Amino acid sequence: MCRQRDHNWRSRHLTMKSLLRRIPMWEPHKFVANALMLLNDVGDVQTALTVIIAFGEARKLLPLEDTLVEHWFHTYVDQLQRYELWNEACEVINRSWLRSVQQLNQHSTAMHTNCGN
């Protein structure tokens, strides 16, 4: 009786083990990249860039071109600056890993004043 149980357990275990070998690992990277491209296509670079930033180092696993992500950074920073959200734009720039975006904080800033007499 004990040998029969042991044999049944082993055969189920081996069957399960061989089944697990055949199931491919789910890789969500392409799915996430496609979702980000959809956001890009509808003009929502804010959300696409926020997701990329939230991914941290895992962003390297996404099949996205750096030039596209760089474009997202520049577009979003430009939007923030148009609404005079200087602190938020600075925060986005500081979170960038791209040199061209990081250099945006190093450009000179002009401040125009109007004295009313």
C-alpha positions, 0 to 999 in steps of 0.5 A, spaced: 500 500 500 505 504 501 509 503 495 503 504 491 502 511 494 509 512 493 509 510 486 502 514 484 506 520 488 512 520 483 508 519 477 504 525 478 510 529 480 514 527 474 508 529 470 507 535 473 514 537 472 514 535 465 508 540 464 511 545 467 517 545 463 513 546 457 509 552 459 513 558 457 514 563 462 510 569 461 514 575 459 510 582 460 515 586 457 513 586 450 506 587 452 508 593 457 512 596 451 506 596 446 501 599 451 506 605 452 506 605 444 499 606 445 499 611 450 504 615 445 499 614 439 494 618 443 498 623 445 499 621 452 506 622 454 505 624 461 502 617 463 507 613 458 513 617 461 511 616 468 510 609 467 517 608 465 520 612 471 516 608 476 519 602 472 526 604 475 532 599 472 527 594 470 525 599 464 532 596 461 528 590 459 522 594 455 524 594 448 523 601 447 528 606 443 532 611 447 530 616 442 523 615 443 523 616 451 528 622 450 522 625 446 517 623 451 522 627 456 522 633 452 515 633 450 513 632 457 518 637 460 516 642 455 508 641 457 510 643 464 514 649 463 508 652 458 504 651 464 509 654 468 510 648 473 517 649 474 518 645 480 515 639 477 519 640 470 525 640 474 523 634 478 522 630 471 528 632 469 532 630 475 529 623 474 532 622 467 537 617 466 538 620 459 544 625 458 541 630 454 535 631 458 539 632 465 543 637 461 536 641 461 537 643 468 544 646 466 542 651 461 541 658 463 535 661 465 532 668 463 527 672 467 524 678 464 521 683 469 517 689 468 518 695 472 511 699 472 512 707 473 
